[in-house]
C-alpha cells in the first residue's frame, strides 16, 4: 500500500471515529435530559448514569482522535491527556453504577463494592498519571474489575431464578443481549491482537453501542413502569380528594346571635381530617371534628362512614355520650363487614 492510500485510510478512520464519538456524547446528553425530565418517576438514576457513561466514553474516543487534537489550540492539547486519563479510569465507574440501579439485594451490594474498587483505582491511577505521566499503570486492575463485574452480571441475569430475585427489570432477553455482544466483541478483539491482527475501533464502538442500547431500553422500561404506578397513585389521590371534599358541609348552621365560618386546609393532598355541623334547633348546634388515621382512599371512605353514622344521631348532638355510643356500634359493624368481605 502506498503512502497516499495509507493516509486516505487513516483519514477515513479518523472521520468515522469522530462521528461515532460525537454520537455517544449526544446520546449521553439526551439521556441526561430524559433523566431530568422523568425525575419524578422511579428508575431515572439508571438513565442518569447511563447518560454519564455514554458521555465519558464519547469524550474518551474524542481524545483518541489525533485529527481533532491537532485542530485544538496548543494549550488545550495539554489538557486532552488529562481528560483521556480521567475518562479511561472512570468510564468503568459510570458503567457499574448504571448496572447498580438495575439490581437488588446481594447483587446490588456486589456491584457497589466493585464500583467502590473502581473509584479507588481511578483516583490512584489518575494521581499516578499526574505525577509520573504513565496513564496505563493501573489499567490492568481496572480491566480485571470490568471482566469480573461483567461475568457476575451475565451469570445473575441469565439464570431466571436469580434474575427474578436480584433484578429490577425481568426482561432478560434484551438485558443479556448487550453484555453478551459487548463481552464477545471485547474478547475476540483482545484474542486476535495476540496473533498480529487488529480490528478497527468501529467494532468496539458497535459493541458498546449494543450494550448501551440494551441498558437504555431496560432503564426506560423501568421509568415507564414507575410512571404508570405514579399515575395510578395520583388518580387514587384525586378520587380520594374529591370524595373527601364531597363529605364536607357546604353550609353552616343558622344560629341566633352567632356567625359560624370554617376553613379547611389539609397538609397533604388527601388527609384523614374532616368536620361536620349537627343542627339541633335555631339556638343549638353540634360540632364534630374527626381525624381518621391514614391517607388516601381508605381514610376518605372511613370519613364518609363516620359522616353517615353521625348524621343518624344528629338529633342527639346536645348529648355527646348518647350520640357516641350508636356511632361506635355502627362503625364497628361496618368495618367488621368490610374485613369479612376482604377475607
C-alpha positions in Angstrom: 0.0 0.0 0.0 1.4 3.3 -1.0 1.6 6.3 1.3 -1.4 8.1 -0.2 -3.6 5.0 0.3 -2.4 4.7 3.9 -3.1 8.4 4.6 -6.6 8.1 3.0 -7.4 5.0 5.1 -6.2 6.7 8.2 -8.3 9.9 7.4 -11.4 7.8 6.8 -10.9 6.0 10.2 -10.4 9.4 11.9 -13.6 10.7 10.5 -15.6 7.6 11.5 -14.2 7.8 15.0 -15.1 11.5 15.2 -18.7 10.7 14.1 -19.2 7.7 16.5 -17.6 9.7 19.4 -20.0 12.6 18.8 -22.9 10.2 18.7 -22.0 8.8 22.1 -21.7 12.3 23.6 -25.1 13.2 22.1 -26.7 10.0 23.4 -25.3 10.9 26.8 -26.7 14.4 26.7 -30.1 13.1 25.6 -30.1 10.6 28.4 -29.3 13.3 31.0 -32.2 15.4 29.7 -34.5 12.5 29.9 -33.4 11.7 33.4 -34.0 15.4 34.4 -37.5 15.4 32.8 -38.5 12.0 34.3 -37.1 12.7 37.7 -40.4 12.3 39.5 -40.6 8.7 38.3 -38.5 5.8 39.6 -35.6 4.5 37.6 -34.3 7.9 36.5 -31.0 7.2 38.2 -30.3 4.4 35.8 -30.9 6.7 32.9 -28.7 9.4 34.5 -25.7 7.1 35.0 -26.3 5.7 31.5 -26.0 9.2 30.1 -22.8 9.9 32.1 -21.4 6.6 31.0 -22.1 7.3 27.3 -20.7 10.8 27.6 -17.5 9.7 29.3 -17.0 7.0 26.6 -17.6 9.6 23.9 -15.1 12.0 25.4 -12.5 9.2 25.7 -12.9 8.4 22.0 -12.7 12.1 21.1 -9.5 12.3 23.0 -8.1 9.4 20.9 -8.7 11.3 17.7 -5.4 12.8 16.7 -7.1 14.7 13.9 -9.3 16.5 16.4 -6.5 17.1 18.8 -4.4 18.8 16.1 -7.2 21.3 15.5 -7.2 22.4 19.1 -5.1 25.3 20.4 -1.8 24.2 21.9 -2.8 25.0 25.5 -5.9 22.9 25.1 -3.9 20.0 23.7 -2.1 19.6 27.0 -5.5 19.1 28.8 -6.5 16.4 26.4 -4.1 13.9 28.0 -5.6 14.6 31.5 -9.1 14.3 30.1 -8.3 11.0 28.4 -6.8 9.6 31.6 -9.8 10.5 33.7 -12.2 9.0 31.1 -10.1 5.9 30.8 -10.3 5.1 34.5 -13.8 6.4 35.4 -15.8 5.1 32.4 -16.0 1.8 34.3 -17.3 3.5 37.4 -20.2 5.0 35.4 -20.9 1.6 33.9 -21.0 -0.2 37.2 -23.2 2.5 38.8 -25.6 2.1 35.8 -25.9 -1.7 36.5 -26.2 -1.0 40.2 -29.6 0.8 39.5 -30.9 -2.4 37.8 -30.0 -4.8 40.6 -31.3 -5.6 44.1 -30.1 -7.2 47.3 -26.9 -9.1 47.4 -26.1 -8.4 43.7 -26.5 -4.7 44.3 -24.0 -4.9 47.2 -21.5 -6.7 45.0 -21.8 -4.2 42.2 -21.5 -1.4 44.7 -18.3 -3.0 46.1 -16.9 -3.3 42.5 -17.8 0.4 41.8 -16.0 1.4 45.0 -12.9 -0.5 44.0 -13.1 1.1 40.5 -13.3 4.5 42.1 -10.2 3.9 44.3 -8.2 2.5 41.3 -9.4 5.5 39.2 -8.2 8.0 41.8 -4.8 6.2 42.3 -4.4 5.8 38.5 -5.1 9.4 37.7 -2.8 10.6 40.6 0.0 8.4 39.3 -0.5 9.8 35.8 -0.3 13.4 37.1 2.9 12.5 39.0 4.7 10.2 36.5 2.9 10.7 33.2 2.1 6.9 33.0 -1.5 6.6 32.1 -2.0 2.9 32.0 0.0 1.8 35.1 -3.1 0.6 37.0 -5.4 -0.1 34.0 -4.9 -3.9 34.3 -6.7 -3.8 37.6 -9.5 -1.6 36.1 -9.8 -4.2 33.3 -9.9 -7.1 35.9 -12.8 -5.4 37.7 -14.6 -4.9 34.4 -14.3 -8.6 33.5 -15.3 -9.8 36.9 -18.3 -7.5 37.0 -19.5 -8.4 33.5 -19.1 -12.1 34.3 -21.1 -11.8 37.5 -23.9 -9.8 35.9 -24.2 -12.2 32.9 -24.5 -15.2 35.3 -27.1 -13.5 37.5 -29.2 -12.2 34.6 -29.0 -15.5 32.7 -30.5 -17.6 35.5 -34.2 -17.0 35.7 -34.5 -17.5 39.5 -31.6 -15.2 40.3 -32.8 -12.6 37.8 -36.2 -12.5 39.5 -34.6 -12.3 42.9 -31.9 -9.7 42.2 -33.1 -7.9 39.0 -35.3 -4.8 38.9 -36.5 -5.5 35.4 -37.2 -9.0 34.3 -36.8 -8.6 30.5 -33.8 -10.9 30.4 -33.6 -11.2 26.6 -32.7 -7.6 26.0 -30.8 -7.2 29.3 -28.5 -10.1 28.3 -28.1 -9.3 24.6 -26.0 -6.1 25.3 -23.4 -7.6 27.8 -23.0 -10.8 25.7 -22.4 -8.9 22.4 -20.1 -6.4 24.1 -18.2 -9.1 26.0 -17.8 -11.3 22.9 -16.5 -8.4 20.9 -14.1 -7.4 23.5 -12.8 -11.0 24.0 -12.4 -11.5 20.2 -10.6 -8.2 19.8 -8.1 -9.0 22.5 -7.5 -12.5 21.3 -6.8 -11.6 17.7 -4.3 -8.9 18.8 -2.0 -11.7 20.1 -1.9 -13.1 16.5 -0.9 -9.8 14.9 -4.4 -8.8 13.7 -6.2 -5.6 14.6 -9.8 -4.7 14.4 -11.0 -1.2 13.6 -12.2 0.8 16.6 -15.6 0.9 14.9 -16.2 -2.6 16.1 -15.5 -1.5 19.7 -18.0 1.3 19.2 -20.6 -1.0 17.8 -20.2 -3.4 20.7 -20.5 -0.7 23.3 -23.5 0.8 21.4 -25.3 -2.5 21.6 -24.6 -2.7 25.3 -25.8 0.9 25.8 -29.0 0.5 23.8 -29.9 -2.7 25.7 -29.5 -1.0 29.0 -31.3 2.1 27.8 -34.3 0.0 26.8 -34.4 -1.7 30.1 -33.9 1.5 32.1 -36.7 3.3 30.2 -39.0 0.3 30.8 -38.3 0.8 34.5 -39.0 4.5 34.2 -42.3 4.0 32.4 -43.4 1.3 34.8 -42.7 3.7 37.7 -44.6 6.5 35.9 -47.6 4.2 35.5 -47.6 3.4 39.2 -47.2 7.1 40.0 -50.1 7.9 37.6 -52.3 5.3 39.3 -51.4 6.7 42.8 -52.2 10.2 41.7 -55.5 9.0 40.2 -56.4 7.4 43.5 -55.4 10.5 45.4 -57.6 12.7 43.2 -60.5 10.3 43.7 -60.0 10.4 47.5 -59.6 14.1 47.5 -62.9 14.5 45.6 -64.6 12.1 47.9 -63.3 13.8 51.0 -64.4 17.3 49.9 -67.8 15.9 48.9 -68.5 15.0 52.6 -67.6 18.4 54.0 -70.5 20.6 54.9 -71.5 23.1 52.2 -73.2 25.5 54.6 -73.1 26.5 58.3 -75.9 26.2 60.8 -78.1 29.3 61.2 -77.8 30.0 64.9 -79.3 33.1 66.6 -76.6 35.7 67.5 -73.8 33.5 66.2 -72.0 33.6 62.9 -70.0 30.4 62.0 -67.2 30.2 59.5 -64.9 27.3 58.6 -61.7 26.9 56.6 -60.3 23.5 55.6 -56.7 23.3 54.5 -55.2 19.8 54.5 -51.5 19.4 55.0 -51.3 16.8 52.2 -53.3 16.2 49.1 -55.6 13.9 51.0 -55.8 14.0 54.7 -57.9 12.0 57.2 -59.4 15.0 58.9 -62.9 16.4 58.4 -65.6 18.3 60.3 -69.4 18.3 60.4 -72.1 20.5 61.8 -75.1 18.9 63.6 -78.0 21.3 63.7 -80.3 20.8 66.7 -82.5 23.9 66.7 -82.2 27.6 66.0 -80.3 28.0 69.2 -78.2 24.9 69.4 -75.8 23.0 67.1 -73.2 20.3 67.5 -69.7 20.4 66.0 -67.9 17.2 65.0 -64.1 17.2 64.3 -62.7 13.9 63.3 -59.2 12.6 62.5 -59.0 9.4 60.6 -55.7 7.5 60.7 -54.1 7.2 57.4 -54.4 8.9 54.0 -55.8 8.2 50.6 -59.0 6.4 49.5 -59.3 4.2 52.7 -59.2 7.2 55.0 -61.7 9.1 52.9 -64.1 6.1 52.9 -63.9 5.8 56.7 -64.5 9.5 57.0 -67.7 9.1 54.9 -68.8 6.3 57.1 -68.4 8.5 60.2 -70.4 11.2 58.5 -73.3 8.8 57.8 -73.1 7.4 61.3 -73.1 10.8 62.9 -76.0 12.1 60.8 -78.2 9.3 62.0 -77.8 10.6 65.6 -77.7 14.3 64.8 -80.8 14.9 67.0 -78.7 13.8 70.0 -75.9 16.4 69.3 -76.6 18.1 72.6 -75.8 14.8 74.4 -72.4 13.7 73.1 -72.4 10.5 75.1 -75.7 9.3 73.7 -74.5 10.2 70.2 -71.2 8.4 70.5 -72.4 5.0 71.6 -74.6 4.2 68.5 -72.0 5.8 66.2 -69.4 3.4 67.6 -71.6 0.4 67.1 -72.3 1.4 63.5 -68.6 1.8 62.7 -67.7 -1.5 64.3 -70.4 -3.3 62.3 -69.4 -1.6 59.1 -65.6 -2.2 59.5 -66.3 -5.8 60.5 -68.3 -6.5 57.4 -65.5 -4.9 55.3 -62.9 -7.1 56.8 -65.0 -10.2 56.3 -65.6 -9.2 52.7 -61.9 -9.0 52.1 -61.2 -12.3 53.7 
